[in-house]
Amino acid sequence: MKVIDKMPYQLKKGNIFVVLEVKGKKGEKMNLVEQGIKGEVIFFHEAPKTMHNCVYSSDNNTIELGGAEMETERTIYLVVC
């Protein structure tokens, strides 16, 4: 998986909203700490929406892509506290 762009936005009460533009395919994983995203993820969503959603693992702080089997550009939305 390749990160094309990362846009963090500070929210009220100290949370951070992060928009990640990535290029990847279903099943690829990204370590959020390696991307500078630390803390507990309290919301995550992958767009475009498909029958297979992304999966967050709090044990190792990774996101696994859902969506299409082929490599495409996607947007991942995260809220981190």
Buried (B, 14 or more C-beta within 10 A) or exposed (E): BEBEEBEBEEEEEEBBBBBBBBEBBBEBBBEBEEBEBEBEBEEBEBEEEEEBBBBBEEEEBBBBBBBBEEBBEBBBBBBBE
